[in-house]
Amino acid sequence: MAVKLVRSAGLVAEPAVVSLPGSGVIRANSVVIFDTDNDSDIGGYSVSPATASLATGSAIIGVALDYAQGKSDVFVRVIPFVPGQLWEIDTANAISTVQVLKRHRLFDSVSVNNTSYDQSESITGVFFCYAISGASTGSAKLIGEFLRTPRLVSDITEFQ
């Protein structure tokens, strides 16, 4: 299943969806990052699949709703992360109650590297777990919030 929106913030029943240029192979229901390396020589940016090392609080942007494969010429629909949204996500490890109320890093673009270790000191600790969904083994998932701090892109000169 990958990543699924459990509850949107506020009283709005439907989350906002934006269409963004994608780069690489993006799976539906996967976390994407804001990628400043793609096409930066001409000022274009895109979203790319999240990886464990690149999924930082300033890089993650949301969850892609579409499959896409290409280089900034294909657009994907994305639900942007906003505070208060609750997400359900697959896990790479067996689930335990000691993982609740801790920050975890992504394992890949569709699952979290859940451990008993709190990643709050790491820039890649982007998923804060509130609860466990399902049985503790097998098909269990974590429910939580993606912690995002939008980045300032310093090499854009159009407005200077």
Biotite code that builds the C-alpha atoms (Angstrom):
import biotite.structure as struc

atoms = struc.array([
    struc.Atom([0.000, 0.000, 0.000], chain_id="A", res_id=1, res_name="MET", atom_name="CA", element="C"),
    struc.Atom([2.866, 2.424, 0.689], chain_id="A", res_id=2, res_name="ALA", atom_name="CA", element="C"),
    struc.Atom([1.781, 5.845, 2.025], chain_id="A", res_id=3, res_name="VAL", atom_name="CA", element="C"),
    struc.Atom([-1.864, 6.777, 2.646], chain_id="A", res_id=4, res_name="LYS", atom_name="CA", element="C"),
    struc.Atom([-3.463, 9.955, 3.992], chain_id="A", res_id=5, res_name="LEU", atom_name="CA", element="C"),
    struc.Atom([-5.442, 9.103, 7.132], chain_id="A", res_id=6, res_name="VAL", atom_name="CA", element="C"),
    struc.Atom([-6.693, 12.577, 8.071], chain_id="A", res_id=7, res_name="ARG", atom_name="CA", element="C"),
    struc.Atom([-6.239, 15.976, 6.535], chain_id="A", res_id=8, res_name="SER", atom_name="CA", element="C"),
    struc.Atom([-5.555, 19.002, 8.697], chain_id="A", res_id=9, res_name="ALA", atom_name="CA", element="C"),
    struc.Atom([-8.422, 21.286, 9.652], chain_id="A", res_id=10, res_name="GLY", atom_name="CA", element="C"),
    struc.Atom([-12.021, 20.967, 8.539], chain_id="A", res_id=11, res_name="LEU", atom_name="CA", element="C"),
    struc.Atom([-11.254, 20.448, 4.860], chain_id="A", res_id=12, res_name="VAL", atom_name="CA", element="C"),
    struc.Atom([-12.411, 17.004, 3.734], chain_id="A", res_id=13, res_name="ALA", atom_name="CA", element="C"),
    struc.Atom([-10.163, 16.818, 0.675], chain_id="A", res_id=14, res_name="GLU", atom_name="CA", element="C"),
    struc.Atom([-6.426, 17.586, 0.789], chain_id="A", res_id=15, res_name="PRO", atom_name="CA", element="C"),
    struc.Atom([-4.870, 20.039, -1.624], chain_id="A", res_id=16, res_name="ALA", atom_name="CA", element="C"),
    struc.Atom([-3.344, 18.479, -4.726], chain_id="A", res_id=17, res_name="VAL", atom_name="CA", element="C"),
    struc.Atom([-0.803, 20.239, -6.934], chain_id="A", res_id=18, res_name="VAL", atom_name="CA", element="C"),
    struc.Atom([0.674, 19.207, -10.264], chain_id="A", res_id=19, res_name="SER", atom_name="CA", element="C"),
    struc.Atom([4.486, 19.289, -10.251], chain_id="A", res_id=20, res_name="LEU", atom_name="CA", element="C"),
    struc.Atom([7.145, 18.313, -12.792], chain_id="A", res_id=21, res_name="PRO", atom_name="CA", element="C"),
    struc.Atom([8.619, 14.929, -11.940], chain_id="A", res_id=22, res_name="GLY", atom_name="CA", element="C"),
    struc.Atom([12.000, 13.402, -12.608], chain_id="A", res_id=23, res_name="SER", atom_name="CA", element="C"),
    struc.Atom([13.022, 9.772, -12.361], chain_id="A", res_id=24, res_name="GLY", atom_name="CA", element="C"),
    struc.Atom([10.720, 6.837, -11.673], chain_id="A", res_id=25, res_name="VAL", atom_name="CA", element="C"),
    struc.Atom([8.064, 8.010, -9.228], chain_id="A", res_id=26, res_name="ILE", atom_name="CA", element="C"),
    struc.Atom([5.628, 5.437, -7.860], chain_id="A", res_id=27, res_name="ARG", atom_name="CA", element="C"),
    struc.Atom([2.050, 6.252, -6.900], chain_id="A", res_id=28, res_name="ALA", atom_name="CA", element="C"),
    struc.Atom([1.587, 6.706, -3.132], chain_id="A", res_id=29, res_name="ASN", atom_name="CA", element="C"),
    struc.Atom([5.270, 7.407, -2.554], chain_id="A", res_id=30, res_name="SER", atom_name="CA", element="C"),
    struc.Atom([7.105, 10.262, -0.857], chain_id="A", res_id=31, res_name="VAL", atom_name="CA", element="C"),
    struc.Atom([8.771, 12.756, -3.190], chain_id="A", res_id=32, res_name="VAL", atom_name="CA", element="C"),
    struc.Atom([11.465, 15.340, -2.543], chain_id="A", res_id=33, res_name="ILE", atom_name="CA", element="C"),
    struc.Atom([12.023, 18.810, -3.965], chain_id="A", res_id=34, res_name="PHE", atom_name="CA", element="C"),
    struc.Atom([15.034, 18.206, -6.208], chain_id="A", res_id=35, res_name="ASP", atom_name="CA", element="C"),
    struc.Atom([17.118, 21.294, -6.987], chain_id="A", res_id=36, res_name="THR", atom_name="CA", element="C"),
    struc.Atom([19.731, 19.279, -8.894], chain_id="A", res_id=37, res_name="ASP", atom_name="CA", element="C"),
    struc.Atom([17.455, 18.473, -11.827], chain_id="A", res_id=38, res_name="ASN", atom_name="CA", element="C"),
    struc.Atom([17.650, 21.032, -14.610], chain_id="A", res_id=39, res_name="ASP", atom_name="CA", element="C"),
    struc.Atom([19.121, 23.633, -12.269], chain_id="A", res_id=40, res_name="SER", atom_name="CA", element="C"),
    struc.Atom([21.284, 24.994, -15.086], chain_id="A", res_id=41, res_name="ASP", atom_name="CA", element="C"),
    struc.Atom([18.150, 26.450, -16.687], chain_id="A", res_id=42, res_name="ILE", atom_name="CA", element="C"),
    struc.Atom([16.338, 27.320, -13.464], chain_id="A", res_id=43, res_name="GLY", atom_name="CA", element="C"),
    struc.Atom([13.908, 24.395, -13.552], chain_id="A", res_id=44, res_name="GLY", atom_name="CA", element="C"),
    struc.Atom([13.225, 22.171, -10.574], chain_id="A", res_id=45, res_name="TYR", atom_name="CA", element="C"),
    struc.Atom([11.237, 19.004, -10.086], chain_id="A", res_id=46, res_name="SER", atom_name="CA", element="C"),
    struc.Atom([10.188, 16.366, -7.606], chain_id="A", res_id=47, res_name="VAL", atom_name="CA", element="C"),
    struc.Atom([12.027, 13.042, -7.411], chain_id="A", res_id=48, res_name="SER", atom_name="CA", element="C"),
    struc.Atom([11.558, 9.816, -5.450], chain_id="A", res_id=49, res_name="PRO", atom_name="CA", element="C"),
    struc.Atom([12.659, 10.128, -1.831], chain_id="A", res_id=50, res_name="ALA", atom_name="CA", element="C"),
    struc.Atom([15.628, 8.114, -0.628], chain_id="A", res_id=51, res_name="THR", atom_name="CA", element="C"),
    struc.Atom([16.779, 7.448, 2.930], chain_id="A", res_id=52, res_name="ALA", atom_name="CA", element="C"),
    struc.Atom([19.703, 9.874, 2.650], chain_id="A", res_id=53, res_name="SER", atom_name="CA", element="C"),
    struc.Atom([17.959, 12.668, 0.713], chain_id="A", res_id=54, res_name="LEU", atom_name="CA", element="C"),
    struc.Atom([14.644, 12.702, 2.607], chain_id="A", res_id=55, res_name="ALA", atom_name="CA", element="C"),
    struc.Atom([15.324, 15.574, 4.995], chain_id="A", res_id=56, res_name="THR", atom_name="CA", element="C"),
    struc.Atom([12.810, 17.942, 6.550], chain_id="A", res_id=57, res_name="GLY", atom_name="CA", element="C"),
    struc.Atom([13.737, 20.603, 4.017], chain_id="A", res_id=58, res_name="SER", atom_name="CA", element="C"),
    struc.Atom([13.618, 18.260, 1.017], chain_id="A", res_id=59, res_name="ALA", atom_name="CA", element="C"),
    struc.Atom([10.415, 16.219, 1.423], chain_id="A", res_id=60, res_name="ILE", atom_name="CA", element="C"),
    struc.Atom([7.447, 17.875, -0.229], chain_id="A", res_id=61, res_name="ILE", atom_name="CA", element="C"),
    struc.Atom([4.569, 15.397, -0.289], chain_id="A", res_id=62, res_name="GLY", atom_name="CA", element="C"),
    struc.Atom([3.113, 12.156, -1.585], chain_id="A", res_id=63, res_name="VAL", atom_name="CA", element="C"),
    struc.Atom([2.799, 11.513, -5.323], chain_id="A", res_id=64, res_name="ALA", atom_name="CA", element="C"),
    struc.Atom([-0.560, 10.214, -6.523], chain_id="A", res_id=65, res_name="LEU", atom_name="CA", element="C"),
    struc.Atom([0.630, 9.137, -9.981], chain_id="A", res_id=66, res_name="ASP", atom_name="CA", element="C"),
    struc.Atom([3.266, 6.938, -11.571], chain_id="A", res_id=67, res_name="TYR", atom_name="CA", element="C"),
    struc.Atom([5.721, 8.964, -13.633], chain_id="A", res_id=68, res_name="ALA", atom_name="CA", element="C"),
    struc.Atom([8.934, 8.285, -15.472], chain_id="A", res_id=69, res_name="GLN", atom_name="CA", element="C"),
    struc.Atom([10.884, 11.013, -17.177], chain_id="A", res_id=70, res_name="GLY", atom_name="CA", element="C"),
    struc.Atom([13.029, 14.100, -16.752], chain_id="A", res_id=71, res_name="LYS", atom_name="CA", element="C"),
    struc.Atom([10.995, 17.168, -15.776], chain_id="A", res_id=72, res_name="SER", atom_name="CA", element="C"),
    struc.Atom([8.691, 16.800, -18.777], chain_id="A", res_id=73, res_name="ASP", atom_name="CA", element="C"),
    struc.Atom([6.130, 14.653, -16.949], chain_id="A", res_id=74, res_name="VAL", atom_name="CA", element="C"),
    struc.Atom([3.838, 16.113, -14.307], chain_id="A", res_id=75, res_name="PHE", atom_name="CA", element="C"),
    struc.Atom([2.608, 14.230, -11.236], chain_id="A", res_id=76, res_name="VAL", atom_name="CA", element="C"),
    struc.Atom([-0.166, 15.093, -8.814], chain_id="A", res_id=77, res_name="ARG", atom_name="CA", element="C"),
    struc.Atom([1.223, 15.589, -5.298], chain_id="A", res_id=78, res_name="VAL", atom_name="CA", element="C"),
    struc.Atom([-0.466, 16.061, -1.904], chain_id="A", res_id=79, res_name="ILE", atom_name="CA", element="C"),
    struc.Atom([1.845, 18.550, -0.163], chain_id="A", res_id=80, res_name="PRO", atom_name="CA", element="C"),
    struc.Atom([2.707, 17.853, 3.481], chain_id="A", res_id=81, res_name="PHE", atom_name="CA", element="C"),
    struc.Atom([1.091, 20.319, 5.884], chain_id="A", res_id=82, res_name="VAL", atom_name="CA", element="C"),
    struc.Atom([1.085, 20.251, 9.690], chain_id="A", res_id=83, res_name="PRO", atom_name="CA", element="C"),
    struc.Atom([-1.778, 18.255, 11.161], chain_id="A", res_id=84, res_name="GLY", atom_name="CA", element="C"),
    struc.Atom([-2.048, 15.656, 8.408], chain_id="A", res_id=85, res_name="GLN", atom_name="CA", element="C"),
    struc.Atom([-1.903, 12.065, 9.611], chain_id="A", res_id=86, res_name="LEU", atom_name="CA", element="C"),
    struc.Atom([-0.336, 9.472, 7.314], chain_id="A", res_id=87, res_name="TRP", atom_name="CA", element="C"),
    struc.Atom([-0.181, 5.684, 7.412], chain_id="A", res_id=88, res_name="GLU", atom_name="CA", element="C"),
    struc.Atom([3.064, 4.187, 6.118], chain_id="A", res_id=89, res_name="ILE", atom_name="CA", element="C"),
    struc.Atom([4.585, 0.752, 5.614], chain_id="A", res_id=90, res_name="ASP", atom_name="CA", element="C"),
    struc.Atom([7.556, -0.256, 7.748], chain_id="A", res_id=91, res_name="THR", atom_name="CA", element="C"),
    struc.Atom([10.903, -1.883, 7.056], chain_id="A", res_id=92, res_name="ALA", atom_name="CA", element="C"),
    struc.Atom([11.162, -3.558, 10.470], chain_id="A", res_id=93, res_name="ASN", atom_name="CA", element="C"),
    struc.Atom([8.867, -5.345, 12.903], chain_id="A", res_id=94, res_name="ALA", atom_name="CA", element="C"),
    struc.Atom([6.662, -2.925, 14.815], chain_id="A", res_id=95, res_name="ILE", atom_name="CA", element="C"),
    struc.Atom([6.926, -2.394, 18.562], chain_id="A", res_id=96, res_name="SER", atom_name="CA", element="C"),
    struc.Atom([5.278, 0.062, 20.941], chain_id="A", res_id=97, res_name="THR", atom_name="CA", element="C"),
    struc.Atom([8.715, 1.529, 21.751], chain_id="A", res_id=98, res_name="VAL", atom_name="CA", element="C"),
    struc.Atom([8.611, 3.115, 18.267], chain_id="A", res_id=99, res_name="GLN", atom_name="CA", element="C"),
    struc.Atom([5.605, 5.303, 19.162], chain_id="A", res_id=100, res_name="VAL", atom_name="CA", element="C"),
    struc.Atom([6.333, 9.006, 19.846], chain_id="A", res_id=101, res_name="LEU", atom_name="CA", element="C"),
    struc.Atom([9.704, 8.794, 18.107], chain_id="A", res_id=102, res_name="LYS", atom_name="CA", element="C"),
    struc.Atom([11.044, 10.239, 14.873], chain_id="A", res_id=103, res_name="ARG", atom_name="CA", element="C"),
    struc.Atom([12.020, 7.819, 12.120], chain_id="A", res_id=104, res_name="HIS", atom_name="CA", element="C"),
    struc.Atom([13.802, 8.194, 8.814], chain_id="A", res_id=105, res_name="ARG", atom_name="CA", element="C"),
    struc.Atom([12.553, 6.815, 5.531], chain_id="A", res_id=106, res_name="LEU", atom_name="CA", element="C"),
    struc.Atom([13.791, 3.416, 4.378], chain_id="A", res_id=107, res_name="PHE", atom_name="CA", element="C"),
    struc.Atom([12.783, 4.201, 0.786], chain_id="A", res_id=108, res_name="ASP", atom_name="CA", element="C"),
    struc.Atom([10.052, 6.285, -0.844], chain_id="A", res_id=109, res_name="SER", atom_name="CA", element="C"),
    struc.Atom([7.253, 4.009, 0.396], chain_id="A", res_id=110, res_name="VAL", atom_name="CA", element="C"),
    struc.Atom([8.309, 2.820, 3.863], chain_id="A", res_id=111, res_name="SER", atom_name="CA", element="C"),
    struc.Atom([9.835, 4.073, 7.092], chain_id="A", res_id=112, res_name="VAL", atom_name="CA", element="C"),
    struc.Atom([12.921, 2.641, 8.814], chain_id="A", res_id=113, res_name="ASN", atom_name="CA", element="C"),
    struc.Atom([11.191, 2.115, 12.145], chain_id="A", res_id=114, res_name="ASN", atom_name="CA", element="C"),
    struc.Atom([13.420, 1.375, 15.121], chain_id="A", res_id=115, res_name="THR", atom_name="CA", element="C"),
    struc.Atom([13.333, 2.072, 18.846], chain_id="A", res_id=116, res_name="SER", atom_name="CA", element="C"),
    struc.Atom([15.993, 4.748, 18.278], chain_id="A", res_id=117, res_name="TYR", atom_name="CA", element="C"),
    struc.Atom([14.692, 8.330, 18.161], chain_id="A", res_id=118, res_name="ASP", atom_name="CA", element="C"),
    struc.Atom([15.990, 10.171, 15.070], chain_id="A", res_id=119, res_name="GLN", atom_name="CA", element="C"),
    struc.Atom([15.092, 13.626, 16.458], chain_id="A", res_id=120, res_name="SER", atom_name="CA", element="C"),
    struc.Atom([18.735, 14.726, 16.280], chain_id="A", res_id=121, res_name="GLU", atom_name="CA", element="C"),
    struc.Atom([19.071, 13.639, 12.646], chain_id="A", res_id=122, res_name="SER", atom_name="CA", element="C"),
    struc.Atom([18.053, 15.734, 9.650], chain_id="A", res_id=123, res_name="ILE", atom_name="CA", element="C"),
    struc.Atom([16.593, 12.579, 8.094], chain_id="A", res_id=124, res_name="THR", atom_name="CA", element="C"),
    struc.Atom([14.209, 11.879, 11.017], chain_id="A", res_id=125, res_name="GLY", atom_name="CA", element="C"),
    struc.Atom([11.164, 13.121, 9.105], chain_id="A", res_id=126, res_name="VAL", atom_name="CA", element="C"),
    struc.Atom([8.308, 10.868, 10.288], chain_id="A", res_id=127, res_name="PHE", atom_name="CA", element="C"),
    struc.Atom([6.914, 11.263, 13.820], chain_id="A", res_id=128, res_name="PHE", atom_name="CA", element="C"),
    struc.Atom([4.956, 8.181, 14.927], chain_id="A", res_id=129, res_name="CYS", atom_name="CA", element="C"),
    struc.Atom([1.720, 8.648, 16.896], chain_id="A", res_id=130, res_name="TYR", atom_name="CA", element="C"),
    struc.Atom([0.235, 5.155, 16.707], chain_id="A", res_id=131, res_name="ALA", atom_name="CA", element="C"),
    struc.Atom([0.379, 1.650, 15.266], chain_id="A", res_id=132, res_name="ILE", atom_name="CA", element="C"),
    struc.Atom([-2.212, 0.524, 12.746], chain_id="A", res_id=133, res_name="SER", atom_name="CA", element="C"),
    struc.Atom([-3.060, -3.179, 12.692], chain_id="A", res_id=134, res_name="GLY", atom_name="CA", element="C"),
    struc.Atom([-1.306, -6.100, 14.321], chain_id="A", res_id=135, res_name="ALA", atom_name="CA", element="C"),
    struc.Atom([2.253, -5.664, 15.515], chain_id="A", res_id=136, res_name="SER", atom_name="CA", element="C"),
    struc.Atom([3.547, -8.155, 12.950], chain_id="A", res_id=137, res_name="THR", atom_name="CA", element="C"),
    struc.Atom([2.825, -8.769, 9.302], chain_id="A", res_id=138, res_name="GLY", atom_name="CA", element="C"),
    struc.Atom([0.695, -6.013, 7.799], chain_id="A", res_id=139, res_name="SER", atom_name="CA", element="C"),
    struc.Atom([1.098, -3.453, 10.576], chain_id="A", res_id=140, res_name="ALA", atom_name="CA", element="C"),
    struc.Atom([1.847, 0.155, 9.712], chain_id="A", res_id=141, res_name="LYS", atom_name="CA", element="C"),
    struc.Atom([2.769, 3.321, 11.563], chain_id="A", res_id=142, res_name="LEU", atom_name="CA", element="C"),
    struc.Atom([0.471, 6.343, 11.752], chain_id="A", res_id=143, res_name="ILE", atom_name="CA", element="C"),
    struc.Atom([2.109, 9.711, 12.124], chain_id="A", res_id=144, res_name="GLY", atom_name="CA", element="C"),
    struc.Atom([3.054, 13.033, 10.694], chain_id="A", res_id=145, res_name="GLU", atom_name="CA", element="C"),
    struc.Atom([5.720, 14.054, 8.212], chain_id="A", res_id=146, res_name="PHE", atom_name="CA", element="C"),
    struc.Atom([7.846, 16.866, 9.651], chain_id="A", res_id=147, res_name="LEU", atom_name="CA", element="C"),
    struc.Atom([8.610, 19.362, 6.932], chain_id="A", res_id=148, res_name="ARG", atom_name="CA", element="C"),
    struc.Atom([10.495, 22.658, 7.012], chain_id="A", res_id=149, res_name="THR", atom_name="CA", element="C"),
    struc.Atom([10.425, 24.189, 3.507], chain_id="A", res_id=150, res_name="PRO", atom_name="CA", element="C"),
    struc.Atom([13.827, 25.144, 2.165], chain_id="A", res_id=151, res_name="ARG", atom_name="CA", element="C"),
    struc.Atom([14.910, 28.470, 0.771], chain_id="A", res_id=152, res_name="LEU", atom_name="CA", element="C"),
    struc.Atom([16.446, 28.060, -2.657], chain_id="A", res_id=153, res_name="VAL", atom_name="CA", element="C"),
    struc.Atom([19.329, 30.520, -2.732], chain_id="A", res_id=154, res_name="SER", atom_name="CA", element="C"),
    struc.Atom([20.387, 30.190, -6.374], chain_id="A", res_id=155, res_name="ASP", atom_name="CA", element="C"),
    struc.Atom([17.221, 31.628, -7.912], chain_id="A", res_id=156, res_name="ILE", atom_name="CA", element="C"),
    struc.Atom([18.159, 35.022, -9.332], chain_id="A", res_id=157, res_name="THR", atom_name="CA", element="C"),
    struc.Atom([14.946, 35.939, -11.166], chain_id="A", res_id=158, res_name="GLU", atom_name="CA", element="C"),
    struc.Atom([13.634, 38.100, -8.319], chain_id="A", res_id=159, res_name="PHE", atom_name="CA", element="C"),
    struc.Atom([16.881, 39.752, -7.261], chain_id="A", res_id=160, res_name="GLN", atom_name="CA", element="C"),
])
